[in-house]
Amino acid sequence: MLNLGILAAGGIARKMAKTITSVDCGVRPYAVAARDGARAAAFAKEFGFETSYEGYDALLADPAVDVVYVATTHNFHKENVRAALEAGKHVLCEKPMTTNEKDARELFELAKQKNLLLSEAVWTRCMPFVSALRASIESGAIGRVHLLTANMGAKLAEKDRIARPELAGGVLLDFAMYTLTIADIVLGEPSEQPVGVCEKNSLGMDIQDAIVMKYPCGAVASLSATGCAASDNKAVVYGDKGRIEFSDFWHPQELAVIVDGRDVKRLPLPFDATGYEYEVREFVRTVESGALECPSLPAQATLRILRQMDKLRKDWDIRYPFE
Ligand SMILES: NC(=O)c1ccc[n+]([C@@H]2O[C@H](COP(=O)([O-])OP(=O)(O)OC[C@H]3O[C@@H](n4cnc5c(N)ncnc54)[C@H](OP(=O)(O)O)[C@@H]3O)[C@@H](O)[C@H]2O)c1
């Protein structure tokens, strides 16, 4: 069992703690660190972690920590990942790995030099639905794929991590990143970088995005993300014979194959726990194998999506104060 240390005790850290303490993921809930030591201690007590620290450096200095899960806001990922790698830890970092492609490249290079595993925690890519979706498309049931639509929306535009430039806010890095990811899973690399429009808040962060892309096979993708309204969070892959639909598309538990306007097949894909278990298990298997890249979380995929987001942010003139 590898000893897991979590950097930060916020929203996603809680989901991860719940996951690794409810099913076997191959990691032990060993340590948690937060800026506030009392909050870290309360988190450790609640989830049964062995120890807690005030400040991230203290956790990184603990030789018993094998793997670090970075669960801070986007703006801190680069410095947190760098510090964890310098401390000799394998790192699973929440999405997006960094706020731009250049920084992520540097971190992957550092991980390679240190012979450590670094992966971006894009849970979507590790889930059982991915192979089921690919198999359904490859079976020819819906014919040749021409169009993918995906939308993600929740009323979170006022949350600091979306609203504030110093936290690398905006829905692009938070929600739209998942729409770009599902397009990447289904259609691969686009023939041209994406184009789109956005609506910004008073601090200059995008709170609604509409993005389109086209692909060498002739297919197109139409993607949207909003922090201002709850949406059906649905993705649809349209072929010339039918379509595949799935809700909560970044973590679906069912696919529906629809041909001639009627459900032909429903594929149930229930999680073992929360859905985060698949990325953790794959990460642990990869560490134990000595390989330096998770098969479902290749560095190239992280860099590809960051490149697309860099292009959109440049078009939209969205800059973070620390860049
Ligand atoms: N995979 C998923 O499904 C999923 C879902 C939600 C979020 N995420 C990702 O997870 C990461 C964290 O999201 P979250 O919802 O957990 O965020 P959050 O709860 O708002 O913040 C996470 C942690 O970041 C630190 N932090 C927040 N605001 C700060 C500030 N103003 N100054 C200094 N530190 C601050 C805090 O660390 P301390 O605890 O040390 O104080 C906080 O606990 C993001 O990368 C996000 O995109 C992923």
The ligand as a Gaussian input file, in Angstrom:
#p B3LYP/6-31G(d) Opt

LIG

0 1
 N      -12.171000      16.161000     -10.661000
 C      -13.261000      16.796000     -10.270000
 O      -14.386000      16.301000     -10.375000
 C      -13.138000      18.147000      -9.652000
 C      -14.245000      18.723000      -9.012000
 C      -14.059000      19.950000      -8.381000
 C      -12.823000      20.581000      -8.449000
 N      -11.798000      19.997000      -9.125000
 C      -10.480000      20.621000      -9.192000
 O       -9.916000      20.514000      -7.892000
 C       -9.140000      21.675000      -7.596000
 C       -9.657000      22.312000      -6.321000
 O      -11.031000      22.570000      -6.434000
 P      -11.946000      22.696000      -5.121000
 O      -13.343000      22.751000      -5.555000
 O      -11.534000      21.669000      -4.121000
 O      -11.483000      24.143000      -4.637000
 P      -11.646000      24.850000      -3.235000
 O      -12.321000      23.942000      -2.248000
 O      -12.227000      26.186000      -3.480000
 O      -10.125000      25.103000      -2.813000
 C       -9.192000      24.039000      -2.690000
 C       -8.076000      24.454000      -1.757000
 O       -7.287000      25.474000      -2.356000
 C       -6.808000      26.330000      -1.327000
 N       -7.344000      27.690000      -1.562000
 C       -8.573000      28.008000      -1.994000
 N       -8.699000      29.363000      -2.065000
 C       -7.513000      29.868000      -1.686000
 C       -6.998000      31.199000      -1.540000
 N       -7.754000      32.273000      -1.812000
 N       -5.726000      31.362000      -1.142000
 C       -4.959000      30.303000      -0.854000
 N       -5.392000      29.003000      -0.975000
 C       -6.649000      28.814000      -1.378000
 C       -7.350000      25.831000      -0.005000
 O       -6.369000      25.014000       0.590000
 P       -6.270000      24.766000       2.184000
 O       -7.251000      23.673000       2.471000
 O       -4.854000      24.405000       2.412000
 O       -6.635000      26.048000       2.852000
 C       -8.569000      25.043000      -0.443000
 O       -8.950000      24.038000       0.448000
 C       -9.228000      22.550000      -8.843000
 O       -8.130000      22.246000      -9.653000
 C      -10.510000      22.100000      -9.512000
 O      -10.524000      22.316000     -10.918000
 C      -11.938000      18.793000      -9.700000

